[in-house]
Structure formats: C-alpha cells, structure tokens
Amino acid sequence: MSDHHAPEQVILHITTAAAWTDALATGRYDADSLATEGFIHCSVPAQLDWVLDRHFKERSGLIVLHIDVAKIPAEIRYENLEGGTQLFPHVYGPIPCAAVVNVMPLLG
C-alpha cells in the first residue's frame, strides 16, 4: 500500500435498519452506492463522527455495521475521491452478512 494508513481489522458502514433487514434476507449487503458508484462507502472507527456530521446530520433511524475486513471477499481500497486528505475504506463488492460482527443503533 502506498499510503501510511494501517489497514483496520474492523470498518464501519452507516445504513438504515430496513436496509440491514433486507440484507439479512439475502445473506449479503448491497448499498445503493454499489450500483451507482461501484463501491460501498465505509469508514474506520476514528472517522465515524466526521462522517455522521457531514453526511447524516438530519437523518434518524440509522445503524452502524461493524464489518470484519478479513471476511470480505471483495477488494477494499483506502482512498479519497473527493480531494481531501482522509482515506476511507471503499468495498468494491457486496458485503456478506457473515462479515458483520456487530450492529449498533445510532442514538439521536
């Protein structure tokens, strides 16, 4: 890897409870961005508050999926496609439900 970011063992993805329920029915999680952008947006734990503040400020009923990167068969790239300095994990394929090790409701 060319950057100085140590890969995390667990990455996070913010979604709705309804989307996670749908994923459980199929055994895999496909975010809308997988179809529109080619990957699923994730973050490392230290980035969660920033992502929530920037992208989910007015939303409620959200959950955070804690995902074990070792259980994801798809490629994970740490990149920033918006020109910033933070690198975010992007999953280039569906996430198996078995890779999700914790589901945490967001309060607020």
C-alpha distance (Angstrom), angle and dihedral (degrees) to the residues before:
residue distance angle dihedral
M1 . . .
S2 3.77 . .
D3 3.81 97.0 .
H4 3.77 127.4 73.6
H5 3.79 94.4 -120.6
A6 3.78 114.7 120.9
P7 3.80 108.6 -137.1
E8 3.77 112.8 -111.2
Q9 3.79 123.4 -127.6
V10 3.80 91.7 -142.6
I11 3.80 124.9 35.7
L12 3.78 127.5 -174.2
H13 3.79 134.8 -130.4
I14 3.81 125.7 -172.2
T15 3.79 116.8 -143.4
T16 3.80 142.3 138.3
A17 3.78 126.3 -81.9
A18 3.82 88.4 -120.4
A19 3.81 92.6 55.7
W20 3.82 90.5 49.5
T21 3.82 91.2 49.2
D22 3.82 88.5 52.9
A23 3.81 89.8 49.8
L24 3.79 92.1 52.1
A25 3.79 89.2 55.7
T26 3.82 91.3 56.7
G27 3.81 99.9 31.8
R28 3.81 93.7 -121.3
Y29 3.77 138.2 73.5
D30 3.80 117.9 -130.5
A31 3.80 112.9 -179.5
D32 3.81 118.1 -153.4
S33 3.81 87.9 -113.7
L34 3.81 90.3 63.6
A35 3.81 88.4 67.9
T36 3.81 96.6 37.7
E37 3.82 102.5 36.3
G38 3.80 104.6 16.5
F39 3.80 97.0 -114.3
I40 3.80 144.5 57.7
H41 3.81 115.8 -110.7
C42 3.80 113.5 -125.9
S43 3.77 136.5 163.5
V44 3.76 139.3 -154.4
P45 3.82 116.2 -110.0
A46 3.82 93.2 -100.8
Q47 3.83 90.2 57.9
L48 3.81 97.3 51.6
D49 3.81 98.5 95.5
W50 3.81 92.0 46.6
V51 3.82 92.2 49.9
L52 3.81 92.2 47.1
D53 3.79 91.9 49.3
R54 3.79 94.1 46.6
H55 3.81 102.5 40.0
F56 3.82 110.0 16.2
K57 3.82 106.3 35.8
E58 3.81 96.6 124.4
R59 3.80 97.7 36.1
S60 3.80 128.7 101.4
G61 3.79 134.3 -175.7
L62 3.79 92.7 49.6
I63 3.78 129.4 148.6
V64 3.79 132.9 -163.9
L65 3.79 119.1 -131.9
H66 3.81 114.1 -148.6
I67 3.79 105.1 -150.3
D68 3.81 127.3 -163.8
V69 3.81 104.2 -137.3
A70 3.81 91.1 -154.4
K71 3.81 89.2 65.7
I72 3.81 96.6 52.5
P73 3.82 113.1 96.4
A74 3.81 93.4 -169.3
E75 3.79 123.3 87.3
I76 3.82 116.3 -90.0
R77 3.79 116.4 -154.8
Y78 3.79 124.2 -171.7
E79 3.79 104.6 -142.9
N80 3.77 146.1 133.5
L81 3.77 114.0 -134.9
E82 3.80 95.2 177.6
G83 3.79 97.8 64.3
G84 3.80 98.2 -104.1
T85 3.78 128.1 127.3
Q86 3.82 99.4 -116.6
L87 3.79 116.1 93.3
F88 3.79 116.2 -141.4
P89 3.81 127.6 -163.2
H90 3.80 111.4 -113.3
V91 3.81 118.3 -168.6
Y92 3.80 111.8 -146.7
G93 3.79 97.3 -155.3
P94 3.79 142.6 21.9
I95 3.80 119.0 -51.2
P96 3.82 114.5 -127.1
C97 3.79 111.5 -127.0
A98 3.80 87.2 -129.4
A99 3.83 88.3 66.2
V100 3.81 91.1 62.1
V101 3.80 106.3 93.3
N102 3.81 98.4 176.0
V103 3.80 137.9 15.8
M104 3.80 114.1 -156.3
P105 3.81 123.5 -172.0
L106 3.79 114.8 -135.2
L107 3.75 113.8 -128.9
G108 3.75 118.2 -139.5
